[in-house]
Amino acid sequence: MSALDLPSAALRIALLALATLTCVPDTATMAAAGELPAIASRQRAERKSFSDNEIVEGFLKTAFGAEYHLAGRVDRIRKFDGPVRVFADGDRADRKGQLAKVVADIGKRVQHLDITMIDSSEAANVRVKLVRDRDLFRTLTSFYGLEKAREIRTSLDPQCLSGFRKNDNFEIEHSDVILTVDNGDFTFLDCAYEELLQSLGPINDTTSVPWTMFNDNVSMGYFDVYDQYILNLLYDPRIKAGMTVQEVKAVLPQVLADVRSWVKRVNDLKE
């Protein structure tokens, strides 16, 4: 996964994370196109049943920390504390259409998250920059300057990035996402889901949890059940921006019970 966000002049953090993604054959938006082979095969093989410990482990490992960060503390919950409005900046109408379906799918599956696309850049608090692969480094440079862009390219070698700026209360104020448009449909969708979701708060990648898309070794292309658990935990009103690990653990049992009911219903899970 990855992220793009300009560090604020006032010590507000900009967190960067990257997922190096593996190219798999062509797909269209999984949110609307389960027939696409690379995604459909993953859905058929998807594990959908998890213990409480497995869900909690993944949540704590992705909601705290950061794979790559520029400044500030990463030991607190970070999330939006209000409506999320997404603007797509780019010339590819087909990619904008796919992105809109991804955003709608996320909004459908995360109970307490108000997220939608809008046409105004000024009113958006998530900006998605759609670029050609050959322009990715130039875009990084425009966001971060040449030195940081080189460091990002060397340490992460991204195909897509995401990141956010938060305030002193650890509430996300603005997120930036960069997606390349010319690396195939599967890569675009895989990036779009992962980077948009990480721009909402779970910015840390982990290779120790095999079921999450926030694992550099995992490619999804759709919003899988396990990551729905993570995002629904994060956006439950009882999980607040600025909470520590111990504060979160104190409320997780009650929150997880409600999240299980929601994820089961929205995915029509049988167990």
TIVO-587184 format. One record per residue (C-alpha): residue number from 1; residue in one letter; x, y, z. Coordinates in Angstrom, 2 decimals, padded with zeros to 5 digits. Layout:
N
<num: NUM residuo: a X: X Y: Y Z: Z> $
...
***
This chain:
271
<num: 1 residuo: m X: 000.00 Y: 000.00 Z: 000.00> $
<num: 2 residuo: s X: 001.07 Y: 003.54 Z: -000.24> $
<num: 3 residuo: a X: 000.08 Y: 007.08 Z: 000.45> $
<num: 4 residuo: l X: 000.60 Y: 010.59 Z: -000.62> $
<num: 5 residuo: d X: 000.17 Y: 013.54 Z: 001.63> $
<num: 6 residuo: l X: 002.12 Y: 016.73 Z: 002.00> $
<num: 7 residuo: p X: 003.53 Y: 017.16 Z: 005.49> $
<num: 8 residuo: s X: 001.80 Y: 020.13 Z: 007.11> $
<num: 9 residuo: a X: 003.86 Y: 023.18 Z: 008.00> $
<num: 10 residuo: a X: 002.53 Y: 022.95 Z: 011.52> $
<num: 11 residuo: l X: 003.91 Y: 019.59 Z: 012.63> $
<num: 12 residuo: r X: 000.76 Y: 017.71 Z: 011.70> $
<num: 13 residuo: i X: 001.83 Y: 014.35 Z: 010.57> $
<num: 14 residuo: a X: 001.80 Y: 013.02 Z: 007.12> $
<num: 15 residuo: l X: 001.90 Y: 009.27 Z: 007.12> $
<num: 16 residuo: l X: 003.04 Y: 007.30 Z: 004.18> $
<num: 17 residuo: a X: 002.59 Y: 003.63 Z: 003.55> $
<num: 18 residuo: l X: 003.11 Y: 001.51 Z: 000.53> $
<num: 19 residuo: a X: 001.95 Y: -001.77 Z: -000.73> $
<num: 20 residuo: t X: 004.05 Y: -003.15 Z: -003.53> $
<num: 21 residuo: l X: 001.46 Y: -004.81 Z: -005.67> $
<num: 22 residuo: t X: 001.71 Y: -007.82 Z: -007.94> $
<num: 23 residuo: c X: 000.25 Y: -007.50 Z: -011.41> $
<num: 24 residuo: v X: -002.37 Y: -010.11 Z: -012.18> $
<num: 25 residuo: p X: -004.61 Y: -010.24 Z: -015.27> $
<num: 26 residuo: d X: -007.22 Y: -007.74 Z: -016.27> $
<num: 27 residuo: t X: -010.29 Y: -006.93 Z: -014.16> $
<num: 28 residuo: a X: -012.98 Y: -004.29 Z: -013.79> $
<num: 29 residuo: t X: -014.37 Y: -002.99 Z: -010.56> $
<num: 30 residuo: m X: -014.87 Y: -005.92 Z: -008.26> $
<num: 31 residuo: a X: -017.48 Y: -003.92 Z: -006.43> $
<num: 32 residuo: a X: -019.59 Y: -004.38 Z: -009.54> $
<num: 33 residuo: a X: -017.88 Y: -007.11 Z: -011.50> $
<num: 34 residuo: g X: -017.44 Y: -010.39 Z: -009.66> $
<num: 35 residuo: e X: -017.15 Y: -012.15 Z: -013.02> $
<num: 36 residuo: l X: -013.64 Y: -010.81 Z: -013.60> $
<num: 37 residuo: p X: -011.33 Y: -013.84 Z: -013.44> $
<num: 38 residuo: a X: -008.51 Y: -012.57 Z: -011.23> $
<num: 39 residuo: i X: -010.96 Y: -011.29 Z: -008.62> $
<num: 40 residuo: a X: -013.55 Y: -014.04 Z: -008.91> $
<num: 41 residuo: s X: -010.93 Y: -016.71 Z: -008.24> $
<num: 42 residuo: r X: -009.81 Y: -014.89 Z: -005.11> $
<num: 43 residuo: q X: -013.37 Y: -014.56 Z: -003.88> $
<num: 44 residuo: r X: -014.00 Y: -018.27 Z: -004.35> $
<num: 45 residuo: a X: -010.93 Y: -019.08 Z: -002.25> $
<num: 46 residuo: e X: -011.49 Y: -016.35 Z: 000.32> $
<num: 47 residuo: r X: -011.54 Y: -017.30 Z: 003.96> $
<num: 48 residuo: k X: -014.50 Y: -015.65 Z: 005.69> $
<num: 49 residuo: s X: -014.51 Y: -017.14 Z: 009.19> $
<num: 50 residuo: f X: -012.13 Y: -015.72 Z: 011.81> $
<num: 51 residuo: s X: -011.71 Y: -015.98 Z: 015.55> $
<num: 52 residuo: d X: -011.93 Y: -012.91 Z: 017.76> $
<num: 53 residuo: n X: -008.18 Y: -013.09 Z: 018.35> $
<num: 54 residuo: e X: -007.43 Y: -013.18 Z: 014.62> $
<num: 55 residuo: i X: -009.58 Y: -010.10 Z: 013.98> $
<num: 56 residuo: v X: -008.20 Y: -008.16 Z: 016.94> $
<num: 57 residuo: e X: -004.61 Y: -008.99 Z: 015.99> $
<num: 58 residuo: g X: -005.04 Y: -007.61 Z: 012.49> $
<num: 59 residuo: f X: -006.84 Y: -004.52 Z: 013.73> $
<num: 60 residuo: l X: -004.15 Y: -003.61 Z: 016.26> $
<num: 61 residuo: k X: -001.33 Y: -004.28 Z: 013.79> $
<num: 62 residuo: t X: -002.82 Y: -002.07 Z: 011.05> $
<num: 63 residuo: a X: -004.54 Y: 000.69 Z: 013.02> $
<num: 64 residuo: f X: -001.41 Y: 001.48 Z: 015.04> $
<num: 65 residuo: g X: 002.02 Y: 002.21 Z: 013.60> $
<num: 66 residuo: a X: 002.98 Y: 003.14 Z: 010.05> $
<num: 67 residuo: e X: 005.04 Y: 001.39 Z: 007.41> $
<num: 68 residuo: y X: 006.59 Y: 004.73 Z: 006.47> $
<num: 69 residuo: h X: 005.97 Y: 008.05 Z: 008.16> $
<num: 70 residuo: l X: 007.34 Y: 011.56 Z: 007.89> $
<num: 71 residuo: a X: 006.61 Y: 013.00 Z: 011.32> $
<num: 72 residuo: g X: 004.57 Y: 012.61 Z: 014.48> $
<num: 73 residuo: r X: 003.38 Y: 009.80 Z: 016.72> $
<num: 74 residuo: v X: 001.94 Y: 006.58 Z: 015.33> $
<num: 75 residuo: d X: 000.85 Y: 004.97 Z: 018.61> $
<num: 76 residuo: r X: -002.72 Y: 006.31 Z: 018.58> $
<num: 77 residuo: i X: -005.90 Y: 005.62 Z: 016.64> $
<num: 78 residuo: r X: -006.19 Y: 007.83 Z: 013.56> $
<num: 79 residuo: k X: -009.48 Y: 008.22 Z: 011.70> $
<num: 80 residuo: f X: -011.81 Y: 010.76 Z: 010.14> $
<num: 81 residuo: d X: -014.32 Y: 012.23 Z: 012.58> $
<num: 82 residuo: g X: -016.93 Y: 013.26 Z: 010.04> $
<num: 83 residuo: p X: -018.06 Y: 012.78 Z: 006.44> $
<num: 84 residuo: v X: -015.42 Y: 011.67 Z: 003.94> $
<num: 85 residuo: r X: -015.65 Y: 013.28 Z: 000.53> $
<num: 86 residuo: v X: -013.52 Y: 011.91 Z: -002.30> $
<num: 87 residuo: f X: -012.42 Y: 013.81 Z: -005.40> $
<num: 88 residuo: a X: -010.75 Y: 012.16 Z: -008.40> $
<num: 89 residuo: d X: -008.16 Y: 014.28 Z: -010.21> $
<num: 90 residuo: g X: -007.31 Y: 012.89 Z: -013.64> $
<num: 91 residuo: d X: -008.31 Y: 012.50 Z: -017.27> $
<num: 92 residuo: r X: -009.33 Y: 008.83 Z: -017.42> $
<num: 93 residuo: a X: -013.13 Y: 008.64 Z: -017.30> $
<num: 94 residuo: d X: -013.03 Y: 004.84 Z: -017.10> $
<num: 95 residuo: r X: -010.80 Y: 004.87 Z: -014.04> $
<num: 96 residuo: k X: -012.98 Y: 007.53 Z: -012.41> $
<num: 97 residuo: g X: -015.97 Y: 005.28 Z: -012.96> $
<num: 98 residuo: q X: -014.19 Y: 002.33 Z: -011.39> $
<num: 99 residuo: l X: -013.08 Y: 004.49 Z: -008.48> $
<num: 100 residuo: a X: -016.65 Y: 005.67 Z: -007.88> $
<num: 101 residuo: k X: -017.78 Y: 002.04 Z: -007.63> $
<num: 102 residuo: v X: -014.97 Y: 001.27 Z: -005.18> $
<num: 103 residuo: v X: -015.99 Y: 004.22 Z: -002.99> $
<num: 104 residuo: a X: -019.64 Y: 003.16 Z: -003.10> $
<num: 105 residuo: d X: -018.68 Y: -000.40 Z: -002.15> $
<num: 106 residuo: i X: -016.67 Y: 000.83 Z: 000.82> $
<num: 107 residuo: g X: -019.56 Y: 003.02 Z: 001.93> $
<num: 108 residuo: k X: -021.96 Y: 000.09 Z: 001.72> $
<num: 109 residuo: r X: -019.78 Y: -002.21 Z: 003.83> $
<num: 110 residuo: v X: -018.53 Y: 000.12 Z: 006.62> $
<num: 111 residuo: q X: -021.50 Y: 000.85 Z: 008.83> $
<num: 112 residuo: h X: -020.52 Y: 004.11 Z: 010.51> $
<num: 113 residuo: l X: -018.57 Y: 005.66 Z: 007.65> $
<num: 114 residuo: d X: -020.17 Y: 008.41 Z: 005.55> $
<num: 115 residuo: i X: -018.12 Y: 008.35 Z: 002.33> $
<num: 116 residuo: t X: -019.00 Y: 009.42 Z: -001.20> $
<num: 117 residuo: m X: -017.50 Y: 010.90 Z: -004.36> $
<num: 118 residuo: i X: -017.90 Y: 014.60 Z: -005.12> $
<num: 119 residuo: d X: -017.06 Y: 016.81 Z: -008.10> $
<num: 120 residuo: s X: -015.39 Y: 019.62 Z: -006.16> $
<num: 121 residuo: s X: -011.72 Y: 019.46 Z: -005.20> $
<num: 122 residuo: e X: -012.18 Y: 022.29 Z: -002.71> $
<num: 123 residuo: a X: -014.84 Y: 020.43 Z: -000.75> $
<num: 124 residuo: a X: -012.97 Y: 017.11 Z: -000.72> $
<num: 125 residuo: n X: -010.97 Y: 015.79 Z: 002.22> $
<num: 126 residuo: v X: -009.65 Y: 012.85 Z: 000.19> $
<num: 127 residuo: r X: -008.00 Y: 013.64 Z: -003.13> $
<num: 128 residuo: v X: -007.21 Y: 010.81 Z: -005.52> $
<num: 129 residuo: k X: -004.58 Y: 011.70 Z: -008.11> $
<num: 130 residuo: l X: -004.76 Y: 009.52 Z: -011.23> $
<num: 131 residuo: v X: -001.42 Y: 009.42 Z: -013.05> $
<num: 132 residuo: r X: 000.41 Y: 007.46 Z: -015.69> $
<num: 133 residuo: d X: 003.10 Y: 005.18 Z: -014.33> $
<num: 134 residuo: r X: 005.83 Y: 007.21 Z: -016.04> $
<num: 135 residuo: d X: 004.61 Y: 010.33 Z: -014.20> $
<num: 136 residuo: l X: 004.55 Y: 008.75 Z: -010.73> $
<num: 137 residuo: f X: 008.00 Y: 009.96 Z: -009.67> $
<num: 138 residuo: r X: 007.28 Y: 013.44 Z: -010.96> $
<num: 139 residuo: t X: 004.07 Y: 013.47 Z: -008.91> $
<num: 140 residuo: l X: 005.94 Y: 012.31 Z: -005.82> $
<num: 141 residuo: t X: 008.43 Y: 015.11 Z: -006.34> $
<num: 142 residuo: s X: 005.66 Y: 017.69 Z: -006.58> $
<num: 143 residuo: f X: 004.23 Y: 016.47 Z: -003.28> $
<num: 144 residuo: y X: 007.38 Y: 015.92 Z: -001.28> $
<num: 145 residuo: g X: 010.33 Y: 017.45 Z: -003.04> $
<num: 146 residuo: l X: 013.12 Y: 015.66 Z: -004.86> $
<num: 147 residuo: e X: 014.98 Y: 014.27 Z: -001.84> $
<num: 148 residuo: k X: 011.91 Y: 012.72 Z: -000.20> $
<num: 149 residuo: a X: 010.64 Y: 011.41 Z: -003.53> $
<num: 150 residuo: r X: 013.93 Y: 009.60 Z: -004.09> $
<num: 151 residuo: e X: 013.78 Y: 008.15 Z: -000.59> $
<num: 152 residuo: i X: 010.22 Y: 006.92 Z: -001.17> $
<num: 153 residuo: r X: 011.12 Y: 005.40 Z: -004.51> $
<num: 154 residuo: t X: 014.17 Y: 003.65 Z: -003.07> $
<num: 155 residuo: s X: 012.54 Y: 002.29 Z: 000.09> $
<num: 156 residuo: l X: 009.07 Y: 001.52 Z: -001.24> $
<num: 157 residuo: d X: 009.21 Y: 001.33 Z: -005.05> $
<num: 158 residuo: p X: 005.47 Y: 002.07 Z: -005.19> $
<num: 159 residuo: q X: 002.86 Y: 001.59 Z: -007.86> $
<num: 160 residuo: c X: 000.38 Y: 003.50 Z: -005.73> $
<num: 161 residuo: l X: 000.50 Y: 005.47 Z: -002.50> $
<num: 162 residuo: s X: -001.71 Y: 006.95 Z: 000.17> $
<num: 163 residuo: g X: -001.25 Y: 009.05 Z: 003.26> $
<num: 164 residuo: f X: -002.93 Y: 011.55 Z: 005.52> $
<num: 165 residuo: r X: -002.49 Y: 014.64 Z: 007.65> $
<num: 166 residuo: k X: -003.97 Y: 014.63 Z: 011.14> $
<num: 167 residuo: n X: -004.58 Y: 017.24 Z: 013.80> $
<num: 168 residuo: d X: -003.44 Y: 017.28 Z: 017.41> $
<num: 169 residuo: n X: -006.41 Y: 015.09 Z: 018.36> $
<num: 170 residuo: f X: -005.29 Y: 012.44 Z: 015.84> $
<num: 171 residuo: e X: -008.31 Y: 013.13 Z: 013.65> $
<num: 172 residuo: i X: -007.50 Y: 012.84 Z: 009.96> $
<num: 173 residuo: e X: -008.04 Y: 016.18 Z: 008.25> $
<num: 174 residuo: h X: -006.97 Y: 015.34 Z: 004.71> $
<num: 175 residuo: s X: -005.79 Y: 012.29 Z: 002.78> $
<num: 176 residuo: d X: -004.07 Y: 011.98 Z: -000.57> $
<num: 177 residuo: v X: -004.03 Y: 008.90 Z: -002.75> $
<num: 178 residuo: i X: -002.00 Y: 008.37 Z: -005.92> $
<num: 179 residuo: l X: -003.09 Y: 005.64 Z: -008.32> $
<num: 180 residuo: t X: -001.43 Y: 004.69 Z: -011.60> $
<num: 181 residuo: v X: -003.94 Y: 004.22 Z: -014.40> $
<num: 182 residuo: d X: -001.97 Y: 002.21 Z: -016.94> $
<num: 183 residuo: n X: -000.84 Y: -000.93 Z: -015.12> $
<num: 184 residuo: g X: -003.96 Y: -002.96 Z: -015.85> $
<num: 185 residuo: d X: -007.39 Y: -003.23 Z: -014.31> $
<num: 186 residuo: f X: -006.46 Y: -005.65 Z: -011.53> $
<num: 187 residuo: t X: -003.60 Y: -003.49 Z: -010.30> $
<num: 188 residuo: f X: -005.76 Y: -000.38 Z: -010.48> $
<num: 189 residuo: l X: -008.54 Y: -001.96 Z: -008.42> $
<num: 190 residuo: d X: -006.15 Y: -003.59 Z: -005.99> $
<num: 191 residuo: c X: -004.47 Y: -000.23 Z: -005.44> $
<num: 192 residuo: a X: -007.75 Y: 001.68 Z: -005.27> $
<num: 193 residuo: y X: -009.20 Y: -000.49 Z: -002.52> $
<num: 194 residuo: e X: -006.03 Y: -000.73 Z: -000.48> $
<num: 195 residuo: e X: -004.98 Y: 002.90 Z: -000.71> $
<num: 196 residuo: l X: -008.44 Y: 004.34 Z: -000.13> $
<num: 197 residuo: l X: -008.94 Y: 002.12 Z: 002.90> $
<num: 198 residuo: q X: -005.52 Y: 002.96 Z: 004.30> $
<num: 199 residuo: s X: -006.13 Y: 006.65 Z: 003.76> $
<num: 200 residuo: l X: -009.01 Y: 006.25 Z: 006.23> $
<num: 201 residuo: g X: -006.65 Y: 005.27 Z: 009.05> $
<num: 202 residuo: p X: -005.23 Y: 001.70 Z: 009.00> $
<num: 203 residuo: i X: -001.96 Y: 002.88 Z: 007.46> $
<num: 204 residuo: n X: 000.37 Y: 000.20 Z: 008.74> $
<num: 205 residuo: d X: 001.31 Y: -002.74 Z: 006.55> $
<num: 206 residuo: t X: 002.04 Y: -006.09 Z: 008.18> $
<num: 207 residuo: t X: 003.36 Y: -009.32 Z: 006.72> $
<num: 208 residuo: s X: 002.37 Y: -011.27 Z: 009.83> $
<num: 209 residuo: v X: -001.36 Y: -011.26 Z: 009.06> $
<num: 210 residuo: p X: -002.02 Y: -013.35 Z: 005.93> $
<num: 211 residuo: w X: -005.70 Y: -012.44 Z: 005.47> $
<num: 212 residuo: t X: -005.44 Y: -008.66 Z: 005.06> $
<num: 213 residuo: m X: -004.81 Y: -006.64 Z: 001.92> $
<num: 214 residuo: f X: -002.57 Y: -004.48 Z: 004.14> $
<num: 215 residuo: n X: 000.08 Y: -007.12 Z: 003.63> $
<num: 216 residuo: d X: 002.61 Y: -006.50 Z: 000.86> $
<num: 217 residuo: n X: 002.39 Y: -010.16 Z: -000.14> $
<num: 218 residuo: v X: -001.38 Y: -010.11 Z: -000.63> $
<num: 219 residuo: s X: -003.35 Y: -008.78 Z: -003.62> $
<num: 220 residuo: m X: -007.14 Y: -008.67 Z: -003.51> $
<num: 221 residuo: g X: -008.83 Y: -006.30 Z: -005.96> $
<num: 222 residuo: y X: -011.97 Y: -006.18 Z: -003.80> $
<num: 223 residuo: f X: -013.08 Y: -005.42 Z: -000.23> $
<num: 224 residuo: d X: -012.62 Y: -008.76 Z: 001.52> $
<num: 225 residuo: v X: -014.43 Y: -009.83 Z: 004.67> $
<num: 226 residuo: y X: -011.40 Y: -009.71 Z: 006.95> $
<num: 227 residuo: d X: -010.63 Y: -006.10 Z: 006.08> $
<num: 228 residuo: q X: -014.28 Y: -005.22 Z: 006.51> $
<num: 229 residuo: y X: -013.84 Y: -006.29 Z: 010.13> $
<num: 230 residuo: i X: -010.84 Y: -003.97 Z: 010.48> $
<num: 231 residuo: l X: -012.57 Y: -000.92 Z: 008.98> $
<num: 232 residuo: n X: -015.81 Y: -001.47 Z: 010.87> $
<num: 233 residuo: l X: -013.91 Y: -001.73 Z: 014.14> $
<num: 234 residuo: l X: -012.04 Y: 001.47 Z: 013.35> $
<num: 235 residuo: y X: -015.15 Y: 003.45 Z: 012.45> $
<num: 236 residuo: d X: -017.33 Y: 002.28 Z: 015.29> $
<num: 237 residuo: p X: -018.15 Y: 005.42 Z: 017.35> $
<num: 238 residuo: r X: -016.72 Y: 003.79 Z: 020.49> $
<num: 239 residuo: i X: -013.27 Y: 003.67 Z: 018.89> $
<num: 240 residuo: k X: -012.14 Y: 007.28 Z: 018.99> $
<num: 241 residuo: a X: -009.26 Y: 009.13 Z: 017.39> $
<num: 242 residuo: g X: -006.37 Y: 009.47 Z: 019.82> $
<num: 243 residuo: m X: -007.06 Y: 006.27 Z: 021.74> $
<num: 244 residuo: t X: -004.10 Y: 004.20 Z: 022.88> $
<num: 245 residuo: v X: -003.82 Y: 000.44 Z: 022.45> $
<num: 246 residuo: q X: -004.92 Y: -000.17 Z: 026.03> $
<num: 247 residuo: e X: -007.92 Y: 002.14 Z: 025.69> $
<num: 248 residuo: v X: -008.97 Y: 000.33 Z: 022.52> $
<num: 249 residuo: k X: -008.58 Y: -003.10 Z: 024.08> $
<num: 250 residuo: a X: -010.93 Y: -002.06 Z: 026.89> $
<num: 251 residuo: v X: -013.86 Y: -001.52 Z: 024.51> $
<num: 252 residuo: l X: -013.06 Y: -004.04 Z: 021.77> $
<num: 253 residuo: p X: -015.13 Y: -006.97 Z: 023.12> $
<num: 254 residuo: q X: -018.40 Y: -005.02 Z: 022.92> $
<num: 255 residuo: v X: -017.50 Y: -003.35 Z: 019.64> $
<num: 256 residuo: l X: -016.43 Y: -006.61 Z: 018.01> $
<num: 257 residuo: a X: -019.73 Y: -008.31 Z: 018.85> $
<num: 258 residuo: d X: -021.66 Y: -005.58 Z: 017.03> $
<num: 259 residuo: v X: -019.21 Y: -005.52 Z: 014.13> $
<num: 260 residuo: r X: -019.58 Y: -009.27 Z: 013.68> $
<num: 261 residuo: s X: -023.35 Y: -008.88 Z: 013.34> $
<num: 262 residuo: w X: -022.98 Y: -006.13 Z: 010.76> $
<num: 263 residuo: v X: -020.35 Y: -007.89 Z: 008.63> $
<num: 264 residuo: k X: -022.40 Y: -011.09 Z: 008.70> $
<num: 265 residuo: r X: -025.50 Y: -009.25 Z: 007.52> $
<num: 266 residuo: v X: -023.93 Y: -007.13 Z: 004.80> $
<num: 267 residuo: n X: -022.09 Y: -010.14 Z: 003.34> $
<num: 268 residuo: d X: -024.89 Y: -012.65 Z: 003.88> $
<num: 269 residuo: l X: -022.55 Y: -014.91 Z: 005.81> $
<num: 270 residuo: k X: -024.10 Y: -018.16 Z: 006.92> $
<num: 271 residuo: e X: -022.18 Y: -018.96 Z: 010.07> $
***
